[in-house]
Amino acid sequence: DAASPPKKTYLIAKVIREFYEIAARYTKEGILDPRTIPSLPEVEEIIRLKELPLEEVEKKIPQIISNLKSRIESMRKEAA
């Protein structure tokens, strides 16, 4: 987004990449169904980062990734 500061844009791109890497890994392991990825709450949270100030984005990103990992870990336990 041209209106976002470069650091904010970089952080959002970085979290999208990290989300993709996590989702891809667990999809390959058969834990995460690729059809469910768009409906994960973390997807909406990432989309909303653009609306937040930089300081809020910096705080929110670790929380989003942590929530995603916790959600997938719960799925892993359910599948076992």
C-alpha positions, 0 to 999 in steps of 0.5 A, spaced: 500 500 500 503 506 497 500 510 503 503 505 508 510 507 511 515 502 508 516 499 515 509 497 516 508 494 509 515 490 510 512 487 517 505 486 514 509 482 508 513 478 513 507 476 517 504 474 510 510 470 508 510 467 515 503 465 515 504 462 508 510 458 511 506 455 517 500 453 513 504 450 507 508 446 512 502 443 516 498 442 509 503 438 507 503 434 514 495 433 513 494 437 519 491 443 516 486 442 510 487 448 505 480 449 504 479 452 511 485 456 510 481 462 508 476 462 514 482 462 519 481 468 524 488 469 523 487 471 515 482 476 517 487 479 523 492 480 517 488 483 513 486 488 518 493 490 520 493 495 514 488 499 518 492 499 524 498 504 526 505 501 526 506 501 533 499 496 533 502 492 528 508 491 531 504 488 537 499 484 533 504 480 529 507 476 534 500 475 537 497 473 530 503 467 529 502 465 536 494 464 535 495 460 529 501 456 532 496 454 538 490 453 533 494 448 529 497 445 535 490 443 537 488 441 530 494 436 531 492 433 537 485 432 535 487 429 529 491 424 533 
